[in-house]
């Protein structure tokens, strides 16, 4: 029998790490079992389980003593190797085992076993398939399962194994790390030889192409950047899998399966190889702690776990927030090293072998299509290279000018140029960067509309942006402890700039209006600098980060010689980058709201720039889905009405009336004579002044049809009290619009919300209106748990039946029906601990109204519980704006007292606030 460290596919004997570990563990385990004497299978199982727990406890202790996660992973692999050899020795008969060999594959084969890693095995048998051989396999697997290990396994012949490897790249990848544990040496040697001859010698180009495609898909799934708020240590950009990917590519291509070997072949530098190995070891250490802290598998560093992990790992900062920041800066830094070293090397190797275009690494191919660019830089294909290695020493200002050339040429820096930039980083002195001619080059870059974000990202990746704008540097790898931000603060800012660039020539109809605004911006550098600086106050953990950011903006403006209006404009944009969004949530029917906002922005140029900055900021937070159509309407409503107010009060009133008439004509055009003009005008009159601004002409037309059909039923007896429900799917947008028309009554909104929850339908947003004749017209955007439209008849009928029963019942039984339901799709994804709830009573924003602002983790029946509590405390819900974003319920309710008058009793509001706090905390 042979124990571990045997021959790995495609090469000589593998390292002895787990083999020696297994050889150390095996005698101790054998001795433990032997001392116990003849025992039952159950007792023997308990002995093995206890032995593994004790050994695992030692590994945990070594981790807490500062042990390397990679070394502990090797030892854990050795522990499991020894256990498997022991199980092999006591399973079946020798003759059966002579026709089998057991190997470790995947992470177990690589000897990288974190606490919750799967134990991946391959049993290779000779040509027969005897029951005695199956019994050996069964006995080993059953013990592993009973111990509680997560085991992946396959039992095949050599031919079957090779066939599966050739047809399924994932299996081939797992076998690249195969390591013999115990069994027939000749059978393993046969597998090893066949795998080398067939799988590693044929279909190489196909496999390498698949590796590139697989990596690109994985990166896209994980957000396409290292700097997501909650990175995945294993599969994220710059994660462990990117390191593995380079080794797999190197092995299959014949270039070497270690980074040192690849460095010797010239695919990366020796120092880069050492840096990547160090980064990999660090991530393995973090993963060791993460698995132990979670008590199981999982590689995503959630916001909650980041703090717990930093404390557990002993980071010395004074509080948990600073400890978390320190940990994550290290995590991002090491992931960045892997990303910038391993991924380009993998791409270069794959492209050379497959013969595909070299992309950004083409200089390795000996490209002959060179032509001189400018200022000592040579353009080779799409890559820019330095003419000589002393180019920056000869003229340090080229450290900035090179980025202007990259922008002008539409080129990318070669690996040689990147290395030179980093090697000469020390040339970027404060004296150099304050030179007027250097600043002018930087400002020229910022003025190129639609071409800015890519260059600033390149500057940031190479450490130049933080030197040029020191106020931006502290945002690097800064985790934003806010629910809605997907990225670190620096990445969020760069994505904002990408959103701004996209507005210029986008074919997206939603962006055309922004393109018009951007086209008339005369000083885009002011807008770009404001965008760069808008979140810099977050680095100081200030409650009002916009004020700190505005001070930073003033400092930068003076350094770049902006005075007067330009200085004022830049500080204004940073100081008020959240103001437009805040005002859009207020009651825009009140002219005073518009007047107040107009006094803040002062003129049309400021308004245009603030609109562009706000839109880019919100879109960068969570993509287009976070910028919903109803929010778009509100923001543009505020924008257009503010422009009118800036033109003067008289112009404002005239334009308001003109706009209302124009929108009325649009509704009439959509209806196209299907209803009388009088019926349309009656509906608009009864819906109030804000209605036409909050709804599109198409939606208003659908409302008119629905109300007409509802009122027609009054002559039909009992049907008169049954609500009318209209469903319309929007498949491309992933939701269904639901219009509910009925008579106003007590707890109506609460019962509608509860009926949706009973039917398992998620409310994404809601707008509610009550006509002056007491007809309620509510519009909801809803979806299924799969984020799809609610198309099935059964779901729709369940909602309608539940709502009709709830409206006809004297008691509200919806809460009882909801009590047994499971978590929402969002709770499953994020967990409630990730998002702190908040409640606020607002009696100042809108005169004569009391607003209740709620932000809380969404859950089944939350909206029903909130609105039911308001009704039971004696309040009427006059209006509501409901939305769900990334699993958070963000709701605003306008409430009146029980008589339908403005709320004046503050004690009643205090009681309601306490009740609502109880609802959201459940």
C-alpha positions, 0 to 999 in steps of 0.5 A: 500500500502507498500513502499519499504523495504519490504521482499527480497527473501529468508529472512526477511525484507531488510534494510530500506535504499531506503525505507526511501529514498522513503518515504522522496522523495514521499511526496515532489513529491506528494506535487509538483504535487498537487500544480500544480493542474489538469494538462495534462499528458504531464505537469505532466511528465515535473514536474516529469522529473524536480523533478528528475533532481533537485534531481539528481543535489543535488546528484552530488553536494554531490558527489563533496563535498566528498560524498560516492558513495555507500551512493549516490547510496542508495539515488538515489535508494530511489529517484527512489523508491519514483518516482515509488510509485508515478507513481503506486499511479496514475496509473490504478484503485485500484482493478487492482493494488490489483492483482499486486506487483512491485519489484526492482531487480538487482542493483536497488534491492540492492540499488546500483544505479549509475547515469547511472544504469538501472532501473530493475523492476519485476511486479508480477501478480496473475494468471489472465492476465487482460487488466486493469493490463496490463494498470497499467504496461504500464502507469508506463513504458511509463512515465519512458521511456519518462523521459529518464530512461533505464528500464529493466522489466518483468511481470509474475505470481509467477509460471512463475517467479520461472520457469524462475529463475530455468531455467536461472541463470542470472534471478535467480541472479537478483531475489536474490536482489529483493526488494518489492516497492509497491503493494499487500503484500500477493502476494509478500509474496507468491513470496518470499516464493516460491522463497525460497522454490524452487529456493533457496533450489533446484539446489544449486550445479548447480547454484554455479557451474555456478557462478564459470564458469561465473566468470572465463569466465568474468575474461578471457574476461577482460584480466585475471588480475586486472592490465590491462591498462584500467580496468572495474570497474564493470566486471573486475577482482577485480571489483564490480561484484566479490564483488556481486558474493561472496554475491550471493554465500553466500546467495544461499549456506545458509552461509549468504549474507553479508560479516560480516555474512560470516566472522562470519561463518569463510569464511574470516577474520573480517578485510578482510570483512571490507577491502573488504567493504571499497574497494567496497565503493571506487569503487562505488565512482569512478563509481559515478564520471565516469558516471557523467563525461561521461554523461552516462553508461560505466565502463571502465577507459580509459586512457583519462578518467583516467586523467580527473577523477583524476582532477575532483576528486581533487587529489592533485598531481602537474600535470595530469599524477601524478594525474592519477597515484595516482587515478589508484594506489588506484583503482588497490589497492582496486580491488586487495583487492576484488580479493584476499578476495572475489574470494577465499572465493567464490571459497571455498564455491562453492567447499565445497557445490558442492564437487569439488576439493578444489583447492588452498583452500583445507585446509578448508576441513580438508585434511588428506593427509598431509606430511612434506615438509621442513624447517618447512612447511607442504604440504597438497595436493597442498598447502603449510602451515606453521607448526606454526604461529611463523615460520617467527619470528623464522627465517626471512630468511624463508620469502624468502626460502618459495618461493624456496620450493613452486617452488621446490614442484610445490605447492601454498601457503595456505590462512594461509601461505599468511596471515602469510607472510603479517602479518610478512612483517616487517621482510623483512629488508634491512639487511636481504635481503642483506645477501649473503645466502638470495640472493643465495636463490633468485638467485636459484629461478631465475635460474630455467628455465621455472619455474620462472614467477609463483614464482615471481608473488607470491612474487609480490602479497605478497609484497616480490618482491618489497622488494627484488628488490626495483627498481621494486617496483615503477612499481606496479600499474603504468599505462603506458600511451602508446598505445600498452601496455595492462597492468600496468608496473608491470603486463607487466613485469610479463607477459614478464616472463611468455612468457619467461617461455613458450619458454622453452618447448612450442609445438608452432612451432613459439617458437621452435627457441627461445627454442633453444636459451634459452636452451643454456643460461648459466646464466638465472638469468642475463636474468630474472633480466634484464627482471625484470628491463627493464622498471623500468625507466618508474617510473621516467617518463624519455623520455629515460627510458632505460637509467634509467633502465640500471642504476638500473640494474647496481645497482642491479647487484652490490648488488647481487655481479655481476662484470665484464662481468655479470654486463656489460651483465645485463646493456647491456640488459636493455639499449638495450632492444628496439634496436633489434626491432628498427634495424629490421625496418631499411633497412637490405639490407645495410651491414652497418646496420648489421655492426652497430648492430653487433658492438652494440651487440659485441658477440653471447651470447649478441645477443641470450639474447637480442633476447629472451628479445625482443621477450618476451617483444613484445609478452607480449605487446599484445599477439601473434597478435602483433608479426606478421609473417612478423615482425618475418621474419625481426627479425630473418633475422637481428639475423641470419645476425648479427651472420654471421657478428660477425663471420667476414666480409668474413664469412658474405659475404660467408654465404649471398650468401649461404643463397640466394642459399638455399632460391632459392632452397626452392622456386624451391622445392615449385614450383616443376617443374611447371615453368622453372628454368629460369622463376624463376631466372628471377623473383628473379633477377628482384625483388631485393636483399631483396626480398628472405629475406622478403618473405617465399618460399611459398609466392615467389612461389605464386608471380611467379604464379601470375606474370606468369598469369598476363604477359600471358594476354598481348596477350589478348588485353584490358585485359593487363592493368587490374590488376590481383588479387589473394585471399587466406584465412587463416581462423585460423589466421583471415585474407586473403592474397591478391596479386595484380600484375599490371604495375607500374603507378602514384598513384598506391599504393594510388588507391589500398589502396583506393579501399580496403577502398571503399570495407570496407576491412581493411588492416592489413599489406602490402609489396610492390615490383616493379620488374625491368621490372615495374611489381608491386607485392604487398601483403596485409593481410586484414580482415573484420570489424569482424576480419574475412577473406574476403571470400564473393564474393561480397566484393572481386568483389567490390574491384577488380571493384573499383581498375580497374575503379580507374586505368583507370580513369583520375581523382581520385574520391576515396576520394569522395566515402570514405567521407561518410563511417563510422568509422573503427572497431578500431575507434569504439572500442577505439576512436581517442583521445586514441592515439596521432599521430606522423610523422617523416622524416628520412634521416639518417637511410638508405643512399640514402633513405628518410623514412616517419614514420607514427603512427596514429589512423586508419580510413577509407581511411587513407592509401589512403589519405597518399599515395595520398598526397605523390603522389600529392606532387611529390614523388614516393613511392619506398617501404612501410611496412604497419601494423595495430595494435590495431587500430593504423596505423604504416606505413613506406614509402621509397620515391624518388623524381618525377624523381625516384632519392633520395630526396635532396630538404629539402624544399619539405620534409617540405612541405610534412610533413605539408601536412601529418600532415593535413591528420592524424589530420582530 
